[in-house]
Amino acid sequence: MLEIRERIDYELLCQQFRQEQVDELVELMLEVEMSRSKTIRLGQNNEFPTAYVQGRFSRITHEHLEKVLDAINENTAAVKNTKAYLLAALFNSVSTIDNHYTMQVNHDFYGGK
């Protein structure tokens, strides 16, 4: 767990967001890291080899968690399975962060035209 906390700048995240929220995400990351099953289900229809999911989760940094926590705090939709939602958000954050911020900048600077 210490390795995860160091990689994500845990103390800084806890200054920006509620510690309980950050702790839950760290716990999920640890759960994935320790998984010994052959696959991990993400969402209703997506099942991936555990090693692949673990590889993605090992690349999660402060910036990824900041994006996920911002999205959680902005969400107004009902979420039926919080754990599945969070696992999918963490998994997807690694492969979508650059495009997310590009679209956000485009919206902020050019959205009104």
TARARA-V796058 format. One record per residue. N is the residue number from 1. RES is the residue in one letter. PSI is psi as a letter, one per 40 degrees, with the letter a starting at -180 (none if undefined). OMEGA is omega in degrees with one decimal (* if undefined). D_FIRST is the distance of its C-alpha to the first C-alpha in whole Angstrom. Layout:
{{N RES PSI OMEGA D_FIRST} {N RES PSI OMEGA D_FIRST}}
This chain:
{{1 M d -180.0 0} {2 L d 179.0 4} {3 E d 178.2 5} {4 I d -178.9 5} {5 R d 178.7 6} {6 E d -177.2 9} {7 R d -175.2 10} {8 I e -176.6 11} {9 D f -174.1 12} {10 Y d -176.7 11} {11 E d 178.5 13} {12 L d 177.7 16} {13 L d -179.4 15} {14 C d 174.3 15} {15 Q d -177.8 19} {16 Q d -173.6 20} {17 F i 177.5 19} {18 R h -177.8 18} {19 Q d -179.9 15} {20 E d 177.9 15} {21 Q d -179.8 16} {22 V d -180.0 13} {23 D d 178.9 10} {24 E d 178.9 12} {25 L d 176.6 11} {26 V d 178.7 8} {27 E d 177.7 8} {28 L d 178.3 11} {29 M d 177.9 9} {30 L d 178.6 6} {31 E d 177.7 10} {32 V d -179.9 12} {33 E d -175.7 10} {34 M e -176.2 10} {35 S h 177.7 14} {36 R e 177.9 17} {37 S i -178.7 20} {38 K d -178.5 22} {39 T i 174.6 22} {40 I h 179.6 20} {41 R h 175.8 22} {42 L h -175.4 22} {43 G a -176.8 25} {44 Q d -170.6 28} {45 N e -176.0 29} {46 N h 177.0 26} {47 E h -175.3 25} {48 F i 173.6 23} {49 P h -176.9 22} {50 T d -179.1 18} {51 A d 177.9 18} {52 Y d 178.9 20} {53 V d 178.9 17} {54 Q d 177.8 14} {55 G d 177.3 16} {56 R d -178.8 17} {57 F d 179.9 13} {58 S e 178.9 12} {59 R e 180.0 15} {60 I h 179.7 14} {61 T a 176.9 14} {62 H d -176.8 15} {63 E d 178.6 18} {64 H d -179.2 17} {65 L d 176.4 15} {66 E d 177.6 18} {67 K d -179.4 21} {68 V d -179.1 19} {69 L d 175.2 19} {70 D d -179.8 23} {71 A d 178.5 24} {72 I d -177.3 23} {73 N d 177.7 24} {74 E e -175.3 27} {75 N h 175.5 28} {76 T e 179.9 31} {77 A i 176.1 31} {78 A h 177.7 30} {79 V h -176.4 27} {80 K d -178.5 28} {81 N g -174.0 24} {82 T d -178.1 21} {83 K d 179.2 19} {84 A d 178.8 21} {85 Y d -178.0 21} {86 L d 177.6 18} {87 L d 179.4 17} {88 A d 179.4 20} {89 A d 178.2 20} {90 L d -179.4 16} {91 F d -176.9 18} {92 N d -177.4 21} {93 S d -177.2 20} {94 V d -175.2 19} {95 S e -176.0 23} {96 T e -171.0 25} {97 I d -177.8 24} {98 D d 179.2 26} {99 N d 177.1 29} {100 H d -177.7 28} {101 Y d 175.3 28} {102 T d 179.4 32} {103 M d 179.3 33} {104 Q d 177.8 32} {105 V d 178.3 34} {106 N d 178.9 37} {107 H d -177.1 37} {108 D d -175.9 37} {109 F d -173.2 39} {110 Y e -174.0 42} {111 G d -176.6 41} {112 G e -175.5 44} {113 K none * 47}}
